[in-house]
């Protein structure tokens, strides 16, 4: 994946989310079937899949006897993408400081000391 291509647009993320949720190789029609209304045109989904392939997020293959239908599979997991996106966010918005990033979310979400303790307890359980 090229450096400029590490992030997904909102719609690209939507396509990837559907692929991740499906959990197996899927064609554009499978993705379109899972799309909430209003659904885009088939060609729009196909174009996004092409872009995601060029960015290195998906790969594709054709099944014998199925004509031109491409089957797409995610080559980047949701966890891998989330990890990279969060690291970029930490770097870009918080100067690389986890403390500043956490402080931002604590204030934005108005977390109480009890909320924070619950989070710490959940981390210990994992």
TIVO-2410 file (N, C-alpha, C; in nm, 3 decimals):
# residues 126
REC num residu      c1      c2      c3 atome chaine
REC   1      X   0.084  -0.118   0.000     N      A
REC   1      X   0.000   0.000   0.000    CA      A
REC   1      X   0.088   0.124   0.000     C      A
REC   2      X   0.063   0.215  -0.092     N      A
REC   2      X   0.139   0.339  -0.096    CA      A
REC   2      X   0.097   0.429   0.020     C      A
REC   3      X   0.189   0.515   0.066     N      A
REC   3      X   0.163   0.603   0.181    CA      A
REC   3      X   0.036   0.686   0.161     C      A
REC   4      X   0.016   0.743   0.043     N      A
REC   4      X  -0.102   0.827   0.017    CA      A
REC   4      X  -0.230   0.747   0.018     C      A
REC   5      X  -0.220   0.617   0.001     N      A
REC   5      X  -0.338   0.534  -0.012    CA      A
REC   5      X  -0.374   0.461   0.118     C      A
REC   6      X  -0.315   0.497   0.228     N      A
REC   6      X  -0.339   0.425   0.353    CA      A
REC   6      X  -0.475   0.455   0.414     C      A
REC   7      X  -0.538   0.562   0.373     N      A
REC   7      X  -0.668   0.594   0.430    CA      A
REC   7      X  -0.777   0.570   0.327     C      A
REC   8      X  -0.895   0.542   0.376     N      A
REC   8      X  -1.011   0.516   0.293    CA      A
REC   8      X  -1.106   0.635   0.299     C      A
REC   9      X  -1.170   0.664   0.188     N      A
REC   9      X  -1.276   0.762   0.190    CA      A
REC   9      X  -1.395   0.699   0.262     C      A
REC  10      X  -1.495   0.779   0.292     N      A
REC  10      X  -1.613   0.727   0.362    CA      A
REC  10      X  -1.678   0.614   0.283     C      A
REC  11      X  -1.692   0.631   0.153     N      A
REC  11      X  -1.758   0.529   0.072    CA      A
REC  11      X  -1.668   0.406   0.056     C      A
REC  12      X  -1.538   0.427   0.040     N      A
REC  12      X  -1.446   0.313   0.033    CA      A
REC  12      X  -1.452   0.232   0.163     C      A
REC  13      X  -1.461   0.302   0.274     N      A
REC  13      X  -1.472   0.234   0.403    CA      A
REC  13      X  -1.602   0.154   0.409     C      A
REC  14      X  -1.710   0.209   0.353     N      A
REC  14      X  -1.837   0.139   0.351    CA      A
REC  14      X  -1.826   0.009   0.271     C      A
REC  15      X  -1.761   0.015   0.156     N      A
REC  15      X  -1.740  -0.105   0.074    CA      A
REC  15      X  -1.657  -0.207   0.152     C      A
REC  16      X  -1.548  -0.161   0.213     N      A
REC  16      X  -1.462  -0.251   0.289    CA      A
REC  16      X  -1.538  -0.312   0.408     C      A
REC  17      X  -1.620  -0.233   0.474     N      A
REC  17      X  -1.697  -0.284   0.588    CA      A
REC  17      X  -1.789  -0.397   0.545     C      A
REC  18      X  -1.851  -0.382   0.430     N      A
REC  18      X  -1.937  -0.488   0.379    CA      A
REC  18      X  -1.855  -0.613   0.349     C      A
REC  19      X  -1.740  -0.594   0.283     N      A
REC  19      X  -1.652  -0.709   0.255    CA      A
REC  19      X  -1.607  -0.776   0.384     C      A
REC  20      X  -1.567  -0.696   0.482     N      A
REC  20      X  -1.523  -0.754   0.610    CA      A
REC  20      X  -1.637  -0.829   0.676     C      A
REC  21      X  -1.758  -0.772   0.673     N      A
REC  21      X  -1.872  -0.839   0.735    CA      A
REC  21      X  -1.908  -0.968   0.663     C      A
REC  22      X  -1.898  -0.969   0.529     N      A
REC  22      X  -1.926  -1.090   0.453    CA      A
REC  22      X  -1.827  -1.201   0.489     C      A
REC  23      X  -1.700  -1.163   0.504     N      A
REC  23      X  -1.600  -1.258   0.548    CA      A
REC  23      X  -1.553  -1.359   0.444     C      A
REC  24      X  -1.588  -1.339   0.319     N      A
REC  24      X  -1.544  -1.429   0.212    CA      A
REC  24      X  -1.540  -1.352   0.081     C      A
REC  25      X  -1.481  -1.413  -0.020     N      A
REC  25      X  -1.475  -1.350  -0.152    CA      A
REC  25      X  -1.617  -1.320  -0.199     C      A
REC  26      X  -1.635  -1.201  -0.254     N      A
REC  26      X  -1.768  -1.156  -0.293    CA      A
REC  26      X  -1.760  -1.074  -0.421     C      A
REC  27      X  -1.868  -1.074  -0.495     N      A
REC  27      X  -1.874  -0.993  -0.616    CA      A
REC  27      X  -1.942  -0.859  -0.585     C      A
REC  28      X  -1.939  -0.769  -0.681     N      A
REC  28      X  -2.000  -0.637  -0.661    CA      A
REC  28      X  -2.149  -0.649  -0.629     C      A
REC  29      X  -2.216  -0.748  -0.689     N      A
REC  29      X  -2.359  -0.767  -0.660    CA      A
REC  29      X  -2.382  -0.803  -0.513     C      A
REC  30      X  -2.294  -0.886  -0.455     N      A
REC  30      X  -2.306  -0.922  -0.313    CA      A
REC  30      X  -2.296  -0.797  -0.225     C      A
REC  31      X  -2.204  -0.710  -0.261     N      A
REC  31      X  -2.184  -0.587  -0.186    CA      A
REC  31      X  -2.306  -0.497  -0.202     C      A
REC  32      X  -2.353  -0.484  -0.324     N      A
REC  32      X  -2.470  -0.401  -0.351    CA      A
REC  32      X  -2.593  -0.452  -0.277     C      A
REC  33      X  -2.608  -0.583  -0.266     N      A
REC  33      X  -2.722  -0.641  -0.193    CA      A
REC  33      X  -2.722  -0.600  -0.047     C      A
REC  34      X  -2.604  -0.581   0.011     N      A
REC  34      X  -2.594  -0.545   0.153    CA      A
REC  34      X  -2.595  -0.394   0.177     C      A
REC  35      X  -2.591  -0.316   0.071     N      A
REC  35      X  -2.585  -0.171   0.082    CA      A
REC  35      X  -2.721  -0.119   0.128     C      A
REC  36      X  -2.719  -0.024   0.221     N      A
REC  36      X  -2.844   0.037   0.266    CA      A
REC  36      X  -2.895   0.135   0.160     C      A
REC  37      X  -3.023   0.160   0.164     N      A
REC  37      X  -3.083   0.257   0.072    CA      A
REC  37      X  -3.035   0.396   0.106     C      A
REC  38      X  -3.016   0.482   0.012     N      A
REC  38      X  -3.028   0.458  -0.131    CA      A
REC  38      X  -2.905   0.386  -0.183     C      A
REC  39      X  -2.926   0.285  -0.262     N      A
REC  39      X  -2.817   0.205  -0.317    CA      A
REC  39      X  -2.755   0.278  -0.436     C      A
REC  40      X  -2.623   0.270  -0.448     N      A
REC  40      X  -2.558   0.328  -0.566    CA      A
REC  40      X  -2.578   0.235  -0.686     C      A
REC  41      X  -2.539   0.282  -0.802     N      A
REC  41      X  -2.543   0.199  -0.922    CA      A
REC  41      X  -2.438   0.088  -0.911     C      A
REC  42      X  -2.463  -0.023  -0.976     N      A
REC  42      X  -2.366  -0.133  -0.979    CA      A
REC  42      X  -2.230  -0.084  -1.026     C      A
REC  43      X  -2.228   0.001  -1.128     N      A
REC  43      X  -2.102   0.049  -1.183    CA      A
REC  43      X  -2.024   0.132  -1.080     C      A
REC  44      X  -2.095   0.200  -0.992     N      A
REC  44      X  -2.029   0.277  -0.887    CA      A
REC  44      X  -1.957   0.184  -0.790     C      A
REC  45      X  -2.024   0.077  -0.750     N      A
REC  45      X  -1.961  -0.020  -0.660    CA      A
REC  45      X  -1.841  -0.084  -0.729     C      A
REC  46      X  -1.857  -0.119  -0.856     N      A
REC  46      X  -1.746  -0.179  -0.932    CA      A
REC  46      X  -1.627  -0.083  -0.940     C      A
REC  47      X  -1.654   0.045  -0.957     N      A
REC  47      X  -1.547   0.144  -0.963    CA      A
REC  47      X  -1.475   0.154  -0.829     C      A
REC  48      X  -1.551   0.155  -0.721     N      A
REC  48      X  -1.488   0.160  -0.588    CA      A
REC  48      X  -1.402   0.036  -0.564     C      A
REC  49      X  -1.448  -0.079  -0.608     N      A
REC  49      X  -1.369  -0.201  -0.592    CA      A
REC  49      X  -1.239  -0.193  -0.672     C      A
REC  50      X  -1.246  -0.134  -0.790     N      A
REC  50      X  -1.126  -0.116  -0.871    CA      A
REC  50      X  -1.027  -0.024  -0.799     C      A
REC  51      X  -1.077   0.085  -0.744     N      A
REC  51      X  -0.992   0.179  -0.670    CA      A
REC  51      X  -0.930   0.110  -0.548     C      A
REC  52      X  -1.011   0.033  -0.476     N      A
REC  52      X  -0.960  -0.039  -0.358    CA      A
REC  52      X  -0.853  -0.140  -0.397     C      A
REC  53      X  -0.868  -0.200  -0.514     N      A
REC  53      X  -0.764  -0.291  -0.564    CA      A
REC  53      X  -0.637  -0.214  -0.593     C      A
REC  54      X  -0.650  -0.100  -0.659     N      A
REC  54      X  -0.533  -0.017  -0.690    CA      A
REC  54      X  -0.463   0.032  -0.564     C      A
REC  55      X  -0.540   0.058  -0.459     N      A
REC  55      X  -0.482   0.103  -0.332    CA      A
REC  55      X  -0.423  -0.012  -0.251     C      A
REC  56      X  -0.451  -0.135  -0.291     N      A
REC  56      X  -0.396  -0.250  -0.221    CA      A
REC  56      X  -0.481  -0.303  -0.108     C      A
REC  57      X  -0.607  -0.264  -0.101     N      A
REC  57      X  -0.695  -0.311   0.006    CA      A
REC  57      X  -0.766  -0.441  -0.029     C      A
REC  58      X  -0.789  -0.466  -0.159     N      A
REC  58      X  -0.856  -0.588  -0.202    CA      A
REC  58      X  -0.780  -0.652  -0.317     C      A
REC  59      X  -0.805  -0.779  -0.334     N      A
REC  59      X  -0.755  -0.851  -0.450    CA      A
REC  59      X  -0.876  -0.916  -0.515     C      A
REC  60      X  -0.860  -0.965  -0.637     N      A
REC  60      X  -0.974  -1.028  -0.703    CA      A
REC  60      X  -0.929  -1.147  -0.785     C      A
REC  61      X  -1.026  -1.231  -0.817     N      A
REC  61      X  -1.004  -1.345  -0.904    CA      A
REC  61      X  -1.135  -1.374  -0.976     C      A
REC  62      X  -1.129  -1.458  -1.076     N      A
REC  62      X  -1.248  -1.498  -1.150    CA      A
REC  62      X  -1.266  -1.648  -1.134     C      A
REC  63      X  -1.389  -1.690  -1.111     N      A
REC  63      X  -1.420  -1.833  -1.107    CA      A
REC  63      X  -1.443  -1.882  -1.249     C      A
REC  64      X  -1.392  -1.999  -1.281     N      A
REC  64      X  -1.413  -2.054  -1.414    CA      A
REC  64      X  -1.563  -2.070  -1.440     C      A
REC  65      X  -1.602  -2.034  -1.561     N      A
REC  65      X  -1.741  -2.051  -1.602    CA      A
REC  65      X  -1.834  -1.940  -1.556     C      A
REC  66      X  -1.781  -1.836  -1.492     N      A
REC  66      X  -1.867  -1.728  -1.445    CA      A
REC  66      X  -1.847  -1.600  -1.525     C      A
REC  67      X  -1.795  -1.611  -1.646     N      A
REC  67      X  -1.781  -1.496  -1.733    CA      A
REC  67      X  -1.688  -1.391  -1.676     C      A
REC  68      X  -1.737  -1.267  -1.677     N      A
REC  68      X  -1.654  -1.154  -1.635    CA      A
REC  68      X  -1.663  -1.121  -1.486     C      A
REC  69      X  -1.741  -1.197  -1.412     N      A
REC  69      X  -1.763  -1.166  -1.271    CA      A
REC  69      X  -1.636  -1.183  -1.189     C      A
REC  70      X  -1.596  -1.076  -1.125     N      A
REC  70      X  -1.480  -1.078  -1.035    CA      A
REC  70      X  -1.527  -1.108  -0.894     C      A
REC  71      X  -1.450  -1.187  -0.823     N      A
REC  71      X  -1.471  -1.211  -0.681    CA      A
REC  71      X  -1.364  -1.132  -0.607     C      A
REC  72      X  -1.406  -1.047  -0.516     N      A
REC  72      X  -1.313  -0.961  -0.441    CA      A
REC  72      X  -1.296  -1.013  -0.300     C      A
REC  73      X  -1.174  -1.001  -0.252     N      A
REC  73      X  -1.143  -1.042  -0.115    CA      A
REC  73      X  -1.057  -0.934  -0.051     C      A
REC  74      X  -1.088  -0.903   0.074     N      A
REC  74      X  -1.009  -0.804   0.148    CA      A
REC  74      X  -0.872  -0.862   0.179     C      A
REC  75      X  -0.768  -0.785   0.152     N      A
REC  75      X  -0.632  -0.829   0.186    CA      A
REC  75      X  -0.579  -0.753   0.307     C      A
REC  76      X  -0.656  -0.657   0.353     N      A
REC  76      X  -0.627  -0.583   0.476    CA      A
REC  76      X  -0.744  -0.610   0.570     C      A
REC  77      X  -0.716  -0.655   0.691     N      A
REC  77      X  -0.824  -0.682   0.786    CA      A
REC  77      X  -0.874  -0.551   0.847     C      A
REC  78      X  -0.993  -0.559   0.903     N      A
REC  78      X  -1.049  -0.442   0.972    CA      A
REC  78      X  -0.957  -0.398   1.084     C      A
REC  79      X  -0.901  -0.494   1.158     N      A
REC  79      X  -0.811  -0.461   1.269    CA      A
REC  79      X  -0.684  -0.393   1.220     C      A
REC  80      X  -0.627  -0.442   1.109     N      A
REC  80      X  -0.507  -0.380   1.053    CA      A
REC  80      X  -0.535  -0.236   1.010     C      A
REC  81      X  -0.649  -0.216   0.943     N      A
REC  81      X  -0.681  -0.082   0.897    CA      A
REC  81      X  -0.708   0.011   1.015     C      A
REC  82      X  -0.781  -0.037   1.114     N      A
REC  82      X  -0.811   0.043   1.232    CA      A
REC  82      X  -0.684   0.084   1.302     C      A
REC  83      X  -0.592  -0.011   1.317     N      A
REC  83      X  -0.463   0.018   1.383    CA      A
REC  83      X  -0.389   0.129   1.309     C      A
REC  84      X  -0.378   0.116   1.176     N      A
REC  84      X  -0.307   0.217   1.097    CA      A
REC  84      X  -0.377   0.352   1.103     C      A
REC  85      X  -0.509   0.352   1.093     N      A
REC  85      X  -0.584   0.477   1.095    CA      A
REC  85      X  -0.570   0.548   1.230     C      A
REC  86      X  -0.575   0.472   1.339     N      A
REC  86      X  -0.562   0.532   1.471    CA      A
REC  86      X  -0.421   0.586   1.495     C      A
REC  87      X  -0.321   0.515   1.446     N      A
REC  87      X  -0.184   0.564   1.460    CA      A
REC  87      X  -0.165   0.693   1.381     C      A
REC  88      X  -0.223   0.699   1.262     N      A
REC  88      X  -0.217   0.823   1.182    CA      A
REC  88      X  -0.289   0.936   1.253     C      A
REC  89      X  -0.406   0.907   1.310     N      A
REC  89      X  -0.482   1.009   1.382    CA      A
REC  89      X  -0.401   1.061   1.500     C      A
REC  90      X  -0.341   0.969   1.573     N      A
REC  90      X  -0.259   1.009   1.689    CA      A
REC  90      X  -0.146   1.101   1.644     C      A
REC  91      X  -0.081   1.065   1.535     N      A
REC  91      X   0.031   1.145   1.484    CA      A
REC  91      X  -0.017   1.280   1.431     C      A
REC  92      X  -0.120   1.279   1.347     N      A
REC  92      X  -0.165   1.400   1.278    CA      A
REC  92      X  -0.238   1.499   1.369     C      A
REC  93      X  -0.320   1.448   1.460     N      A
REC  93      X  -0.403   1.538   1.541    CA      A
REC  93      X  -0.350   1.563   1.681     C      A
REC  94      X  -0.265   1.472   1.730     N      A
REC  94      X  -0.221   1.483   1.869    CA      A
REC  94      X  -0.070   1.481   1.884     C      A
REC  95      X   0.001   1.511   1.775     N      A
REC  95      X   0.147   1.518   1.780    CA      A
REC  95      X   0.213   1.389   1.822     C      A
REC  96      X   0.146   1.278   1.801     N      A
REC  96      X   0.200   1.148   1.838    CA      A
REC  96      X   0.182   1.114   1.985     C      A
REC  97      X   0.113   1.198   2.060     N      A
REC  97      X   0.097   1.177   2.204    CA      A
REC  97      X  -0.031   1.098   2.234     C      A
REC  98      X  -0.014   0.978   2.287     N      A
REC  98      X  -0.130   0.899   2.328    CA      A
REC  98      X  -0.202   0.967   2.444     C      A
REC  99      X  -0.127   1.028   2.533     N      A
REC  99      X  -0.187   1.097   2.648    CA      A
REC  99      X  -0.282   1.208   2.601     C      A
REC 100      X  -0.238   1.288   2.503     N      A
REC 100      X  -0.323   1.395   2.450    CA      A
REC 100      X  -0.446   1.338   2.380     C      A
REC 101      X  -0.427   1.229   2.307     N      A
REC 101      X  -0.539   1.167   2.237    CA      A
REC 101      X  -0.642   1.113   2.335     C      A
REC 102      X  -0.595   1.043   2.438     N      A
REC 102      X  -0.687   0.989   2.538    CA      A
REC 102      X  -0.757   1.101   2.614     C      A
REC 103      X  -0.682   1.205   2.648     N      A
REC 103      X  -0.740   1.319   2.718    CA      A
REC 103      X  -0.852   1.382   2.634     C      A
REC 104      X  -0.830   1.393   2.504     N      A
REC 104      X  -0.931   1.448   2.414    CA      A
REC 104      X  -1.059   1.366   2.423     C      A
REC 105      X  -1.047   1.232   2.412     N      A
REC 105      X  -1.166   1.148   2.414    CA      A
REC 105      X  -1.233   1.144   2.551     C      A
REC 106      X  -1.155   1.151   2.656     N      A
REC 106      X  -1.212   1.156   2.791    CA      A
REC 106      X  -1.298   1.281   2.806     C      A
REC 107      X  -1.245   1.395   2.758     N      A
REC 107      X  -1.320   1.521   2.768    CA      A
REC 107      X  -1.440   1.522   2.674     C      A
REC 108      X  -1.421   1.477   2.550     N      A
REC 108      X  -1.530   1.479   2.452    CA      A
REC 108      X  -1.647   1.390   2.493     C      A
REC 109      X  -1.614   1.275   2.550     N      A
REC 109      X  -1.717   1.179   2.591    CA      A
REC 109      X  -1.764   1.203   2.734     C      A
REC 110      X  -1.702   1.303   2.799     N      A
REC 110      X  -1.738   1.337   2.937    CA      A
REC 110      X  -1.733   1.213   3.028     C      A
REC 111      X  -1.622   1.140   3.017     N      A
REC 111      X  -1.605   1.019   3.097    CA      A
REC 111      X  -1.579   1.055   3.242     C      A
REC 112      X  -1.642   0.981   3.329     N      A
REC 112      X  -1.621   1.000   3.472    CA      A
REC 112      X  -1.506   0.911   3.517     C      A
REC 113      X  -1.461   0.932   3.640     N      A
REC 113      X  -1.356   0.847   3.696    CA      A
REC 113      X  -1.405   0.702   3.700     C      A
REC 114      X  -1.533   0.683   3.726     N      A
REC 114      X  -1.592   0.548   3.728    CA      A
REC 114      X  -1.586   0.485   3.588     C      A
REC 115      X  -1.617   0.563   3.484     N      A
REC 115      X  -1.609   0.513   3.346    CA      A
REC 115      X  -1.467   0.468   3.314     C      A
REC 116      X  -1.371   0.550   3.353     N      A
REC 116      X  -1.231   0.519   3.325    CA      A
REC 116      X  -1.188   0.393   3.399     C      A
REC 117      X  -1.234   0.379   3.525     N      A
REC 117      X  -1.200   0.259   3.602    CA      A
REC 117      X  -1.260   0.135   3.537     C      A
REC 118      X  -1.383   0.145   3.485     N      A
REC 118      X  -1.446   0.033   3.415    CA      A
REC 118      X  -1.364  -0.007   3.292     C      A
REC 119      X  -1.316   0.093   3.218     N      A
REC 119      X  -1.232   0.066   3.102    CA      A
REC 119      X  -1.105  -0.006   3.143     C      A
REC 120      X  -1.042   0.040   3.250     N      A
REC 120      X  -0.919  -0.023   3.298    CA      A
REC 120      X  -0.946  -0.167   3.341     C      A
REC 121      X  -1.058  -0.190   3.407     N      A
REC 121      X  -1.094  -0.325   3.449    CA      A
REC 121      X  -1.116  -0.415   3.327     C      A
REC 122      X  -1.181  -0.363   3.223     N      A
REC 122      X  -1.204  -0.441   3.101    CA      A
REC 122      X  -1.072  -0.476   3.035     C      A
REC 123      X  -0.975  -0.384   3.039     N      A
REC 123      X  -0.845  -0.410   2.979    CA      A
REC 123      X  -0.774  -0.523   3.053     C      A
REC 124      X  -0.788  -0.527   3.184     N      A
REC 124      X  -0.725  -0.631   3.264    CA      A
REC 124      X  -0.784  -0.767   3.234     C      A
REC 125      X  -0.914  -0.770   3.200     N      A
REC 125      X  -0.982  -0.895   3.168    CA      A
REC 125      X  -0.937  -0.951   3.035     C      A
REC 126      X  -0.900  -0.864   2.942     N      A
REC 126      X  -0.858  -0.909   2.808    CA      A
REC 126      X  -0.723  -0.962   2.812     C      A
***
